[in-house]
Amino acid sequence: MVALDKTQVLTLLVLFGANFVVGLALALKDGKLEAAQLGDILGKRVIPYGFGYVVMGWLTAAAPDLAVAQGLTFGGIVAAMVGHIYQQAA
């Protein structure tokens, strides 16, 4: 059993989607849409961050004392995603 908070998972999905949409919109605006750019978003952000969050969920299920670490992991991922979105838009 994995200890994942549904609200946190939804928040991460929204941030991943927002990152993808902003990147896609900027690529279309610049006329430089490349599949490699979209793959970079998936490979450098969505997969590692999602995997890290799920692993922390597994660890929290095995050792409930790690719930604080899972919260910190979630906070770090949210901060990183917001930073990526802000960086793209700037």
Secondary structure, DSSP 8 states (H G I E B T S, - for coil): -----HHHHHHHHHHHHHHHHHHHHHHHHHT---HHHHHHHIIIIIHHHHHHHHHHHHHHHH-GGGHHHHHHHHHHHHHHHHHHHHHHH-
